[in-house]
Amino acid sequence: MAYPVPEDWTISGILNKNGVPFSEGKVYADNLKNGLFQQIAESGISADGSFELGYSNWNFQEGDSSIEFSTIRIRVEDYQGNNLWTSNIYKEPSSSLNIGSIDILKHPDENGDCRFLEPSKMSKATF
C-alpha cells in the first residue's frame, strides 16, 4: 500500500444463517498485533443481515505510522456473547473491504472471500 495510509477503514458484509438473514447479535473486527488479537471495531447487524464496521488507522497503528494495514479477523456473537462464527484472517485488507455474503453455519473456507494467512507465517499467533 502506498503512503499515506488511509485514515478511515470499513469492513462490510451480509450475514445469513442457513440462508436466512441473521441479525440477532453483533459483529466484531479483531486486529492481530504482536501475536494477539485485539478488538478494534464492533457493530450491530441490520434486519437484512448487513453490517458495517468502521475503524481508523490509529486503531491498528497505535502510534506506529510504519504499520500500513491491519491484519483482521471477523467474529459474530449472539447477544449473550457466545461466539457463533469467526472468519479466517484477512492480511493486508483494503481500506474498504466487503467480505460478501457469509453463512455463519458454514466454515470460513466454505464462504467465498474469507481469505486465510497460514499460521506458520505468523509469529506467536494464538487461535
C-alpha positions as CSV (number, residue, x, y, z in Angstrom):
1,M,0.0,0.0,0.0
2,A,1.3,3.4,-0.8
3,Y,1.6,6.1,1.7
4,P,-0.2,7.9,3.1
5,V,-2.1,5.1,5.0
6,P,-5.9,5.8,4.8
7,E,-7.3,7.3,8.0
8,D,-10.7,5.6,7.8
9,W,-11.2,1.9,7.2
10,T,-14.5,-0.1,6.8
11,I,-15.5,-3.7,6.5
12,S,-19.0,-4.6,5.3
13,G,-20.9,-7.7,4.5
14,I,-24.1,-9.6,4.9
15,L,-24.7,-12.4,7.5
16,N,-27.0,-15.3,6.9
17,K,-27.9,-18.3,9.0
18,N,-28.8,-21.2,6.8
19,G,-29.8,-18.8,4.0
20,V,-31.9,-16.6,6.2
21,P,-30.7,-13.0,7.1
22,F,-29.1,-13.1,10.6
23,S,-29.4,-10.1,12.8
24,E,-29.6,-11.4,16.4
25,G,-26.2,-10.4,17.6
26,K,-23.1,-8.3,17.0
27,V,-20.1,-8.4,14.6
28,Y,-16.6,-7.5,15.6
29,A,-13.2,-6.9,13.9
30,D,-10.1,-8.0,15.7
31,N,-6.6,-6.9,14.7
32,L,-3.6,-9.3,15.0
33,K,-0.7,-7.5,16.6
34,N,2.3,-9.0,18.4
35,G,0.7,-12.4,18.2
36,L,-2.6,-11.4,19.9
37,F,-5.9,-10.4,18.6
38,Q,-7.3,-7.0,19.9
39,Q,-10.9,-5.9,19.2
40,I,-10.8,-2.7,17.1
41,A,-14.4,-2.3,15.9
42,E,-17.9,-3.6,16.7
43,S,-21.3,-3.1,15.1
44,G,-24.9,-4.2,15.3
45,I,-26.4,-6.1,12.5
46,S,-29.3,-4.8,10.4
47,A,-32.5,-6.8,9.9
48,D,-31.4,-7.8,6.4
49,G,-28.1,-9.2,7.9
50,S,-26.0,-6.3,6.6
51,F,-23.3,-4.8,8.8
52,E,-20.5,-2.2,8.5
53,L,-17.5,-2.0,10.8
54,G,-15.5,1.2,10.9
55,Y,-12.2,1.9,12.4
56,S,-9.3,4.4,12.0
57,N,-5.6,3.8,11.2
58,W,-4.9,4.6,14.8
59,N,-6.8,1.5,16.0
60,F,-4.2,-0.8,14.4
61,Q,-1.1,1.5,14.3
62,E,-1.3,2.6,17.9
63,G,1.2,5.4,17.2
64,D,3.5,3.4,14.9
65,S,3.0,5.0,11.5
66,S,5.2,2.4,9.8
67,I,2.3,-0.1,10.0
68,E,0.5,0.2,6.7
69,F,-2.5,-2.1,7.2
70,S,-4.3,-4.2,9.7
71,T,-4.5,-8.0,9.9
72,I,-8.1,-8.7,10.6
73,R,-10.5,-11.5,11.6
74,I,-14.2,-11.1,11.9
75,R,-16.3,-12.5,14.7
76,V,-20.0,-12.9,15.1
77,E,-21.6,-13.3,18.5
78,D,-25.1,-13.6,19.8
79,Y,-26.4,-11.2,22.4
80,Q,-25.3,-13.4,25.2
81,G,-21.7,-13.2,24.0
82,N,-21.5,-16.7,22.6
83,N,-19.2,-16.9,19.5
84,L,-21.2,-18.1,16.5
85,W,-18.7,-17.7,13.7
86,T,-15.1,-16.5,13.2
87,S,-13.5,-15.8,9.9
88,N,-10.1,-16.8,8.7
89,I,-7.6,-13.9,8.6
90,Y,-7.6,-11.0,6.2
91,K,-4.0,-9.9,5.7
92,E,-3.5,-6.6,4.1
93,P,-7.2,-5.8,3.5
94,S,-8.1,-2.7,1.5
95,S,-9.4,0.2,3.4
96,S,-12.9,-0.6,2.1
97,L,-13.3,-4.4,2.4
98,N,-16.6,-6.1,1.5
99,I,-16.5,-9.7,2.7
100,G,-19.7,-10.5,0.8
101,S,-22.4,-12.8,2.0
102,I,-21.5,-15.1,4.8
103,D,-23.5,-18.1,6.2
104,I,-22.5,-18.3,9.9
105,L,-23.3,-22.0,9.9
106,K,-20.5,-22.7,7.4
107,H,-16.8,-23.0,8.0
108,P,-15.0,-19.8,6.7
109,D,-13.4,-21.8,3.8
110,E,-16.9,-22.5,2.5
111,N,-17.8,-18.8,2.5
112,G,-16.3,-17.4,-0.7
113,D,-14.0,-14.4,0.1
114,C,-12.7,-15.4,3.5
115,R,-9.0,-15.3,3.0
116,F,-6.5,-17.0,5.2
117,L,-3.0,-16.4,6.3
118,E,-1.3,-19.6,7.2
119,P,-0.5,-19.9,10.9
120,S,3.1,-20.8,10.0
121,K,3.6,-17.3,8.5
122,M,2.5,-15.6,11.8
123,S,4.7,-15.4,14.8
124,K,3.2,-16.1,18.2
125,A,-0.3,-16.1,16.8
126,T,-3.0,-17.6,19.0
127,F,-6.2,-19.1,17.7
